[in-house]
Amino acid sequence: MSPSRRPPRELPRINNLPPLPAPFVGRDEEIADAHRLLMDHRAVLVHDPEGRPHGYGTSQLAFSYAHLFTQHYELMWVFDCAREPDPVRLAARVAEETERLRERFERDLGRPLDGPTAADWLYIFDNAADPDGLREHFPEGNARVLVTSRGTGAWQQDARLLVGPLPGADVVRLLMENMGLDNRQAARLADTFDGHPRQIVRAGEAVLSGKVTVEQVVTVTEIARMVPPPPARPEPSPSLPPPRRADVLDTGRTSLRSCLLRATVCENTGSYLRWMEALRSRPTATVLPKTASVGVELLSMAERVDLLLDTVFEQEDPGFVRALADTVSEAADAAGTGRQMANSVRRLAEELADLWHGTPRTASVEPAETPSCFFFTSWHNREVDFDEALRFHNLLEKRVTAKLGGRVTKSGFFDKLMQHGATWEPKMIEAIRTTRLMVPLITEGYFQRDWCRREWAVMVRRMAKLNAAPGQEPIAIMPVFWIRPLSDWQMPADFAPYQYWVHSGGRPAYEGDVFDLVADDKERELNSYVSTLAQSMVAQAGTHLPHLDRELVKKLPLAFRDVAGP
């Protein structure tokens, strides 16, 4: 790994590292060992002792290593695995974070992120539930990979680093040097917390700030240890029907937990505490326990969410779960990001709320068949710009597929044939009657071509079948101004409501011809536009459109009759 010319301690330009854990001390030897292992192995596992109920600072060690050895790397990226045990959801998390890295790379360096990785790149996969299952997500090439986990799996012994309790003598010395405690105070704290670094640091900070004394810390800790474990819940009688409460919906709860952990409200401790304040202001959430926010510094984000959901699913009324969705949406709006996860939280919360008293959610809007694709690129087939249209579709499909994280088998459909025949028509009908979104490439000729008019009419009919309340209609058409019509053109009435559905921060994403971005190789502007469009599309992924009967597709009146005739 070649040394960087950056100033000491300055991080690489491309990184998403959290701030240096401070104070994080007492792991100098382990950090040096991690670097030595990464010189000999492409991937290294940092893990806790087997069978211990709490972690001993593997994440803090990995982040500290990255900060201390920053000169050895030109790119550092953290993938938060959140101890996700489900392979599909884990793949979605990794794909989403990979897409963030790709966007950052293209934005800052002006070129796409493709090909094998370099040896002076560092990937950190943090909080892995199954370190063996992560290997399929490692990047191609020579990037160094640091994995943190509480388990070891079948990881080879010589590429593992055990992070156990801090030795008592080291704890005493570090508390005296860094916290300003005397020998007696430091020794009592060292004995109390059994070498757990995060607890020791937090207790030392509290004593140093004058909030508590060492004796108070020790006394409260001893009292807490005397509390008996909660009684096990009795097994339900086999003679009784299973309850219809939401706390038995393991799949629903797991999905909600996963979305919350990826939402804006769980970005860091500050955002989590603000979320707790917003929740407490809701009348339905007054039962929120203080333990949901007090002492959260000692818990991982996953543990905080688990504690909160335990309270949610103990309630007799679904108002609390709906309050979760409301506050997550408000936080996303305030932050200007995270709308996709907020929509997913909303959908899951409503499904769970409807099942609270045994009334399953109506399935009338659920498609009975698997959609043939997630989006359909509709364009006026012209040989003159076929190559550009195909390239645009491929870029969009790649971006959407990455953002959806494997939740669809096929993300895009594009008609690559110039002649309409028996083979072409059935594929077109199947795609347009089942797709979730249509992306029309708008030109003046688009409004004149019969099949473009039919595709538009099909999507409008499918949206109308949901009978949504005014202002709640789902978005299913996202026009792209491929070549903007001349100033004297007549805008079809069917088109006007949809022309600005691709937007960035409430404004049109791009006010020129997208064709020019492709044809003139304006990579930065093109990638920015495609990214905005893909984000708008994926935000609509949670709503399903009813499929349309195949025969009805052929019989619908064509759109744009005011400018194109019957």
Summary of the structure (lengths in Angstrom):
residues: 566
radius of gyration: 27.7
end to end distance: 67.8
largest distance: 91.8
contacts: 1666
relative contact order: 0.08
helix: 49%
strand: 9%
